């Protein structure tokens, strides 16, 4: 595409000088320089992130979260009266708690 040989750069500079004028050309050149600097910085950050992710993929996977704690032991259940159904036991237990 654009190889940047000296005669081509000279022609581009002369055309830019004619189109933009001597007062505006330095401002435009500085703006283009800032854009190129920002683009290079973003490309460098992107490359660094890609390299970091590649390094992370090479490392063995380690589970960083500890296993969940064991559930607490079950509370002893209330004694069941002989001949009582599970529904009546649940209802009487909820009445005793004040629900």
Secondary structure, 3 states (H helix, E strand, C coil): CCCCCHHHHHHHHHHHHHHHCHHHHHHHHHHHHHHHHHHHHHHHHHHHHHHHHHHHHHCCCCCCCCCCCCCCCCCCCCCCCCCCCHHHHHHHHHHHHCC
